[in-house]
Amino acid sequence: MTNRFGSWVKRLQGGNAQEKKIDDQAAERSGEGSTDKVPQHVAIIMDGNGRWAKARGLPRVAGHHSGMKAIKRITREADRLGIRYLTLYAFSTENWKRPKAEVEFLMKLPQEFLALELDELIANNVQVRMMGIEKLLPDHTLAAIEEAARKTAGNTGLVLNFALNYGSRMEMVDAARKLARRAANGELDPDSIDEQMFGASLLSGDMPDPDLLIRTSGELRLSNFMLWQLAYSEFWFTDVYWPEFNEQHLNEAICEYQRRARRYGGL
């Protein structure tokens, strides 16, 4: 399993004013609010493409194609707000169960998206990464992702991390196997394995855990997404389908995040 992919987009004009608006809204609700409370890492389960298309009498693939536009605008807005990491659940290890034609279309989207957007991502200092099982991806899909990761590797702005052919249970099993092999080879004492070591062995090991999880389309489950990493994340759900998810919706999620108190089991 591999951890690669991510980043994109220059901060827009007027960004400071919008950040202040978000913080002021949060302050009205909670008595506080500052740019310090902008989440460092936001993870999004992009759901509802097919239902969005069906409601419009369109094929499901039309919803997936429209979802690409949402990725662009949300990545741009996340960068403008000062979010450091944006992880998008693009394709799960369970999604292979879908009709063959739909899966083939989904596997072409990274190539199409990056062909259109890579130059802008590079220009705006975004770093592209991917986490998932590479060996099962079609060659054209993997080649497009590897090119993007290579060309943006030195960028220092927003990290745009695509979870592609990703499953959290498989990720944790793989991490356990890696640690078990090291212990069997005498490289580490099994008693030395702790949460920090296990977390570092995951595909997201070089990123902080998500502060905020967003799921679109009205579904209220994690769907095998970052189960370890989301242990203390704040959750925000919306009925809006992913192709319709826009900057205002992201701002609403950030405002709600700012209003909450994260105690991590304390007082």
Secondary structure as the mmCIF struct_conf table of DSSP 4:
data_model
#
loop_
_struct_conf.conf_type_id
_struct_conf.id
_struct_conf.beg_label_comp_id
_struct_conf.beg_label_asym_id
_struct_conf.beg_label_seq_id
_struct_conf.end_label_comp_id
_struct_conf.end_label_asym_id
_struct_conf.end_label_seq_id
STRN STRN1 THR A 2 GLY A 6
HELX_LH_PP_P HELX_LH_PP_P1 LYS A 10 LEU A 12
TURN_TY1_P TURN_TY1_P1 GLN A 13 GLY A 14
HELX_RH_AL_P HELX_RH_AL_P1 GLY A 15 SER A 30
BEND BEND1 GLY A 31 GLY A 31
HELX_RH_3T_P HELX_RH_3T_P1 THR A 35 LYS A 37
BEND BEND2 VAL A 38 VAL A 38
BEND BEND3 GLN A 40 GLN A 40
STRN STRN2 HIS A 41 ILE A 45
HELX_RH_AL_P HELX_RH_AL_P2 ASN A 49 ALA A 55
TURN_TY1_P TURN_TY1_P2 ARG A 56 GLY A 57
HELX_RH_AL_P HELX_RH_AL_P3 ARG A 60 LEU A 81
TURN_TY1_P TURN_TY1_P3 GLY A 82 GLY A 82
STRN STRN3 TYR A 85 SER A 92
TURN_TY1_P TURN_TY1_P4 THR A 93 GLU A 94
HELX_RH_3T_P HELX_RH_3T_P2 ASN A 95 LYS A 97
BEND BEND4 ARG A 98 ARG A 98
HELX_RH_AL_P HELX_RH_AL_P4 LYS A 100 ALA A 123
TURN_TY1_P TURN_TY1_P5 ASN A 124 ASN A 125
STRN STRN4 GLN A 127 GLY A 132
HELX_RH_3T_P HELX_RH_3T_P3 GLU A 134 LEU A 136
BEND BEND5 LEU A 137 LEU A 137
HELX_RH_AL_P HELX_RH_AL_P5 ASP A 139 THR A 152
TURN_TY1_P TURN_TY1_P6 ALA A 153 GLY A 154
BEND BEND6 GLY A 157 GLY A 157
STRN STRN5 VAL A 159 TYR A 166
HELX_RH_AL_P HELX_RH_AL_P6 SER A 168 ALA A 184
TURN_TY1_P TURN_TY1_P7 ASN A 185 GLY A 186
BEND BEND7 GLU A 187 LEU A 188
HELX_RH_3T_P HELX_RH_3T_P4 PRO A 190 SER A 192
HELX_RH_AL_P HELX_RH_AL_P7 GLU A 195 ALA A 200
TURN_TY1_P TURN_TY1_P8 SER A 201 SER A 201
BEND BEND8 LEU A 202 LEU A 202
TURN_TY1_P TURN_TY1_P9 LEU A 203 ASP A 206
BEND BEND9 MET A 207 MET A 207
HELX_LH_PP_P HELX_LH_PP_P2 PRO A 208 PRO A 210
BEND BEND10 ASP A 211 ASP A 211
STRN STRN6 LEU A 212 ARG A 215
TURN_TY1_P TURN_TY1_P10 SER A 217 GLY A 218
BEND BEND11 ARG A 221 ARG A 221
BEND BEND12 ASN A 224 MET A 226
TURN_TY1_P TURN_TY1_P11 LEU A 227 TYR A 232
STRN STRN7 GLU A 234 PHE A 237
BEND BEND13 ASP A 239 VAL A 240
HELX_RH_3T_P HELX_RH_3T_P5 TRP A 242 GLU A 244
HELX_RH_AL_P HELX_RH_AL_P8 GLU A 247 ARG A 259
BEND BEND14 ARG A 260 ARG A 260
TURN_TY1_P TURN_TY1_P12 TYR A 264 GLY A 265
#
